[in-house]
Amino acid sequence: MSEQINHNRRRFFGMTAVALAAVEFGVAGTAAAQSAPAASLPAVKAGTNTSFEALKQVNAGVLDIGYAEAGKADGPVVLLLHGWPYDIYSFVDVAPLLASAGYRVIVPYLRGYGTTRFLDQATARNGQPSALAADMIALLDALDIEKAVIAGYDWGGRTANIMAALWPERCKAMVSVSGYLIGSQEANKKPLPPKAELAWWYQFYFATERGREGYASNTHDFAKLIWQTASPKWNFDDATFDKSAAAFDNPDHVEIVIHNYRWRLGLVEGEAKYDDYETRLAALPMISVPTITMEGDANGAPHPQPSAYAGKFSGKYEHRTINGGIGHNLPQEAPQAFAQAVIDVDRF
């Protein structure tokens, strides 16, 4: 597949709206069109699982994407998207739960993480949000998946939001931690209240050359600090952190992270091929796919209040606050609740 999203596939979907409507309601066809599996899940505690089966690789768009896969090859598909500074191990307990319920679960490393690599050394190390979303559409194309339930948090939640807004025909339903996360460079020009600005301290740090050098020199320690402040009641151990921290050794990680946060503030440019996407996203489009938003009761990371984004979802919608000291990395801290939300939204 070329660097551009396969527009022929998009035109195909547009010309077959009736067929896709049937898919939406579970008519047999592709894997993504299967009816939702049984809703019962086995009980699981966070940290029950410590590894995935062997990782896979696939060329998709501009990347060679590394991903974990679990479940039946012909099951309805769930795409699980991680955030920063985390990785696919955020879903190490979620994936087997969903697999046990009959799903085919795909858990990719985003660009700049783990075993995901750029196919061409000349490709820009671009961290703008629409590029990450385009990567995931390319991944679905590469795996011949027409439609999936999309679920994520942090960068992964924003990626899921963008996919649902720009490519709703590829998203059967969505689970998004911290709700509606679509933004724009123009919107980010507006100053926030001082307390909110303080919570974004690392974004301003990354805007400086000192910040780039500091993150490059202390990546693992920096990430651990974010884990601690974003999830103040999560008592993760060193082994849990170290499994995810290995993903930050990716040779493109620092460039992608720094570009992502600098792009948000309008300090660097993106790529022209994403300009149309960014124009559409700058209008803060409504999301029509069925959605469950989630929030942990102890999320220490910057996040909007549920009341601020409830009106951005025009399809069937529900919000869930997960209690018990649950922080920013909700799927790893509360895997049962996250997996249940995926199954429930698939039945909306």
Salt bridges, closest charged atoms under 4 A:
GLU3 OE1 - LYS273 NZ 2.83
GLU24 OE1 - LYS147 NZ 2.67
GLU69 OE1 - LYS56 NZ 2.98
GLU69 OE2 - ARG104 NE 2.70
ASP135 OD2 - ARG111 NE 2.62
ASP141 OD1 - ARG9 NE 2.71
ASP141 OD1 - ARG170 NH2 2.87
ASP154 OD1 - HIS328 NE2 2.65
GLU186 OE1 - LYS189 NZ 3.14
GLU209 OE2 - ARG212 NE 2.84
GLU209 OE1 - ARG262 NH2 3.96
ASP238 OD1 - LYS224 NZ 3.25
ASP249 OD1 - HIS220 NE2 3.10
ASP252 OD1 - ARG125 NE 2.91
ASP276 OD2 - ARG280 NH1 3.70
GLU318 OE2 - ARG320 NE 2.66
ASP344 OD2 - ARG320 NH2 2.86
ASP346 OD1 - LYS172 NZ 2.86
